C-alpha cells in the first residue's frame, strides 16, 4: 500500500532535501518582535544570522501551538487519495504538537477506516527528529513497507543521542526547563551546561563545563566515545547563530573519524527561539540506548 511521509519544520531539514526525498513538511509558527505569525518553510531564504543576532540584542521570538486542524488537513488530503500516512513528529516530552497530531491521526483513521494514519513520536527535536525522517524516506525509496519503516524508526529512536550546549541558560529557564537560580549562576560563572534528550524526550542537564571551547570538546568526545560506527544514519549538528563553533565541532570529530558523514544546519527559528542564540547541538546513533 502506498504511504506518504510527513514531518514538520522542527525537523530542521533543508527544503531541497525534503523535496528530493519526497517528505512533506507541516509548518510550525513563531512570532518575531510582536509581529504576525511566520513560518520557516524555505530554509535557503531565511536569514538565520540576522534572526539570532536580533535575539542577542534584545529581540523576541515566541512560538504558537499548532492545532489539530493543521494536521487533519494534511492527513485527510492524503487519505482521500488512497494513501496511508506516516507523520514523524517532534518529541512529546517538550511540545504538545505530537499530542495534537495523534488526535488528528485517530480522527482521520476513523473517517477513513481503510487507511493507516500513524503519528510517530521521535522523542527528539531538530535533527534528532529530522535524521529519523530522512532514514524513513531512504527506506521507502528502497522498497520498504510501512511496517518495516516503523520497526526501524523504533530502533533508531532508542539509540538517537541528542547532546547539546547553550550560550545563555535564560532561554531554557523561560521554557521552564531549568531554574532561574541555576541560569543566573551559570551565566555569571561562564558555566556551559551539557544537556541531553532523555529516553522520554525531555531535556535534562547531565554535566557542565567552563567556557565555550570546553563545551565543544565535551560534545565531540561524547560522540567519539559512543557512536555506533556500523549504523548508516548520518550525524547531525544544529547551531543557532554560531556557525564557527559548528565548524570547530566538525573539525574535532573529523580528526578522530575522518570519514564520518555530518549534516550541519542552522537551528530553525521555532526550536531556536527556545534554546537561544549560541545553542550548539549534536545528534548521532549510539552503540547503546539513550538514558541519563
Secondary structure by P-SEA (a helix, b strand, c coil): cbbbbbbcccccccaaaaaaacbbbbbbbbbcccccccccccccccaaaaaaaaaaabbbbbbbbbcaaaaaaaaaaaaaabbbbbbbcccccccaaaaaaaaaaaaaaaacccbbbbbbcccccccaaaaaaaaaaaaaaacccaaaaaaaaaaaaacbbbbbccccaaaaaaaccccaaaaaaaaaacbbbbbbbccccbbbbccccccaaaaaaaaaaaaaacccccccbbbbbbbcccaaaaaaaaaaaaaccccbbbbbbcccccccccccccbbbbbbbccccccc
